[in-house]
């Protein structure tokens, strides 16, 4: 899996490749979790293109499966996406809003903002 480790200050982030597919199914998030354990971090930054095809369609169940696996291991996820261009189900923005209240998942249009949130800036 094409993951890289970036650092901001003393915090590490597992990051997917911008603009490229990464997760073919929700089960692939296990490799991302493994990278988090290997590098002792609880922060993941992915891009919309990294996500499984059905992630942004709530009826697929893929978003729930990915987020629950990350939540089980106390890993925070930031996704960078152009929200205006993103093909998503009508209820997806509501789910993002609810999830952002819990503090485990957020979406950003800017990588720098996503990185800042992951490291607690």
Backbone torsions as a table, in degrees:
resi	resn	phi	psi	omega
1	UNK	NA	136.2	-174.7
2	UNK	-85.8	78.5	178.4
3	UNK	-112.3	149.7	173.0
4	UNK	-128.2	158.8	178.8
5	UNK	-109.0	122.1	176.2
6	UNK	-112.3	159.3	179.4
7	UNK	-127.9	144.2	171.6
8	UNK	-135.1	111.0	-172.2
9	UNK	66.0	-129.3	178.8
10	UNK	-99.5	10.6	-178.8
11	UNK	-102.4	138.4	177.7
12	UNK	-103.6	149.1	178.6
13	UNK	-133.2	131.9	171.6
14	UNK	-84.1	124.2	-174.1
15	UNK	-127.0	137.1	175.2
16	UNK	-83.5	167.5	-179.8
17	UNK	-77.7	126.8	179.2
18	UNK	-60.4	136.8	173.3
19	UNK	73.5	10.8	-176.8
20	UNK	-128.1	149.1	173.9
21	UNK	-64.7	147.0	178.6
22	UNK	-136.5	-55.7	-178.2
23	UNK	-97.0	119.8	178.7
24	UNK	-85.5	-27.8	178.3
25	UNK	-147.2	165.0	178.6
26	UNK	-58.1	-28.8	-179.5
27	UNK	-65.1	-22.8	-180.0
28	UNK	-66.6	-16.0	179.5
29	UNK	-63.9	-18.8	178.2
30	UNK	-60.3	-36.5	178.0
31	UNK	-67.5	-35.0	177.1
32	UNK	-67.5	-42.3	177.0
33	UNK	-61.1	-42.1	177.3
34	UNK	-59.5	-40.7	177.8
35	UNK	-64.7	-36.6	177.3
36	UNK	-62.8	-45.2	178.3
37	UNK	-65.0	-42.5	-179.5
38	UNK	-59.7	-38.1	-175.9
39	UNK	-103.7	8.8	176.1
40	UNK	53.4	56.7	177.4
41	UNK	-138.8	155.5	176.7
42	UNK	-120.4	31.3	-176.0
43	UNK	-130.5	128.1	179.6
44	UNK	-129.0	132.4	176.0
45	UNK	-119.7	116.2	178.7
46	UNK	-123.5	166.6	179.6
47	UNK	-113.3	155.5	-178.7
48	UNK	-51.1	-38.7	-178.5
49	UNK	-69.3	-17.0	178.6
50	UNK	-78.2	-18.1	-170.0
51	UNK	-84.3	155.9	176.5
52	UNK	-59.7	155.0	-175.4
53	UNK	-52.2	-38.5	-175.7
54	UNK	-93.0	4.8	-174.6
55	UNK	-55.6	-41.9	-175.1
56	UNK	-87.2	3.5	174.6
57	UNK	-110.8	103.8	-174.1
58	UNK	-58.8	-27.3	-179.0
59	UNK	-66.2	-18.2	179.8
60	UNK	-75.9	-24.7	-177.7
61	UNK	81.4	-2.9	-176.2
62	UNK	-67.7	-40.5	179.4
63	UNK	-62.1	-45.6	179.8
64	UNK	-61.4	-40.9	-179.5
65	UNK	-65.7	-44.6	-179.9
66	UNK	-65.2	-49.8	-176.3
67	UNK	-64.3	-36.9	179.4
68	UNK	-66.6	-41.1	178.5
69	UNK	-62.5	-42.7	178.5
70	UNK	-66.4	-41.2	178.8
71	UNK	-61.1	-38.7	179.8
72	UNK	-58.5	-28.9	-178.3
73	UNK	-107.9	12.4	177.7
74	UNK	57.0	45.4	179.4
75	UNK	-109.8	128.7	179.5
76	UNK	-88.9	141.7	-179.7
77	UNK	-123.2	128.2	170.0
78	UNK	-115.6	131.5	176.2
79	UNK	-114.3	130.4	176.5
80	UNK	-97.1	124.3	-177.4
81	UNK	-153.9	150.4	170.2
82	UNK	-83.2	98.5	-173.1
83	UNK	-62.0	-30.9	179.0
84	UNK	-69.7	-29.6	-178.2
85	UNK	-98.4	-7.3	-174.8
86	UNK	-74.5	128.4	174.6
87	UNK	-82.7	115.4	-175.0
88	UNK	-143.5	156.8	176.4
89	UNK	-70.7	160.5	-175.4
90	UNK	-62.8	-27.3	-178.2
91	UNK	-92.4	-7.1	-177.5
92	UNK	-59.1	-45.4	178.9
93	UNK	-59.4	-34.1	177.6
94	UNK	-65.9	-40.5	177.8
95	UNK	-63.6	-42.1	179.1
96	UNK	-60.8	-43.5	179.1
97	UNK	-61.1	-46.4	179.2
98	UNK	-64.7	-43.9	179.9
99	UNK	-64.7	-34.5	-178.7
100	UNK	-66.7	-25.4	177.0
101	UNK	-67.1	-31.4	-179.4
102	UNK	-76.7	-21.9	176.3
103	UNK	87.2	9.7	-178.9
104	UNK	-101.6	-19.3	-172.7
105	UNK	-147.5	133.7	173.5
106	UNK	-147.8	158.9	176.0
107	UNK	-118.5	143.7	-177.5
108	UNK	-137.0	152.7	174.5
109	UNK	-92.5	-7.4	-175.5
110	UNK	-130.4	130.5	-179.3
111	UNK	-60.5	-41.5	-178.9
112	UNK	-60.8	-40.7	177.7
113	UNK	-66.4	-40.2	178.2
114	UNK	-62.3	-46.6	179.0
115	UNK	-60.9	-43.8	178.6
116	UNK	-60.0	-42.3	178.7
117	UNK	-64.5	-41.4	-179.1
118	UNK	-63.7	-32.9	-177.8
119	UNK	-97.9	2.3	174.3
120	UNK	83.9	28.3	177.5
121	UNK	-85.1	NA	NA
